Amino acid sequence: MKPLELLKPLNLLLIFLLELAVLVAAGYWGFARDAGRCGSCSGAGAAPAFAAVAVVSKTPAVVRRQ
């Protein structure tokens, strides 16, 4: 087994954890906005949804197929 073959799963795990961190940060940002109770709750759901769509649309097709 090549040394670089061991790094690929770790790299994918790192990418996954970083994407989760971005979604959590976007949710916190949406909730922490001073938009009232309803605005904060909708922002906490909408901000990560928009971030997830942006990540999926910018991910190359080669990475998504694996």
C-alpha positions as CSV (number, residue, x, y, z in Angstrom):
1,M,0.0,0.0,0.0
2,K,1.4,3.4,-1.0
3,P,1.7,6.1,1.6
4,L,-0.4,8.5,-0.4
5,E,-3.3,5.9,-0.4
6,L,-3.5,6.3,3.3
7,L,-3.9,10.0,3.1
8,K,-6.9,10.0,0.8
9,P,-9.5,8.9,3.4
10,L,-8.0,11.4,5.9
11,N,-8.2,14.1,3.3
12,L,-11.9,13.3,2.6
13,L,-12.6,13.2,6.3
14,L,-11.0,16.7,6.7
15,I,-13.1,18.0,3.8
16,F,-16.2,16.6,5.3
17,L,-15.5,18.1,8.8
18,L,-14.7,21.5,7.2
19,E,-17.9,21.5,5.3
20,L,-19.8,20.7,8.5
21,A,-18.0,23.5,10.3
22,V,-19.1,25.9,7.5
23,L,-22.7,24.8,7.9
24,V,-22.6,25.2,11.7
25,A,-21.1,28.6,11.3
26,A,-23.7,29.7,8.8
27,G,-26.5,28.4,11.1
28,Y,-25.0,30.3,14.0
29,W,-24.7,33.5,11.9
30,G,-28.3,33.2,10.7
31,F,-29.5,32.7,14.3
32,A,-27.4,35.4,15.8
33,R,-28.7,38.1,13.4
34,D,-30.8,40.8,15.1
35,A,-33.9,40.0,13.1
36,G,-36.4,39.1,15.8
37,R,-37.4,35.6,16.9
38,C,-39.0,34.5,13.6
39,G,-36.2,36.0,11.6
40,S,-33.5,34.3,13.7
41,C,-35.1,30.9,13.4
42,S,-35.6,31.2,9.6
43,G,-32.1,32.5,9.2
44,A,-30.7,29.6,11.2
45,G,-32.3,27.3,8.6
46,A,-31.9,29.3,5.5
47,A,-28.2,30.3,5.8
48,P,-26.9,26.7,6.0
49,A,-29.2,25.6,3.2
50,F,-27.8,28.3,0.9
51,A,-24.3,27.4,2.0
52,A,-24.9,23.7,1.2
53,V,-26.3,24.5,-2.2
54,A,-23.3,26.7,-2.9
55,V,-20.8,24.0,-1.8
56,V,-22.6,21.3,-3.9
57,S,-22.8,23.5,-7.0
58,K,-19.0,24.4,-6.8
59,T,-17.8,20.8,-6.1
60,P,-16.3,19.2,-9.2
61,A,-18.2,16.2,-10.5
62,V,-15.2,14.0,-10.0
63,V,-15.3,14.4,-6.3
64,R,-19.1,13.9,-6.1
65,R,-18.9,10.6,-7.9
66,Q,-16.6,8.9,-5.4
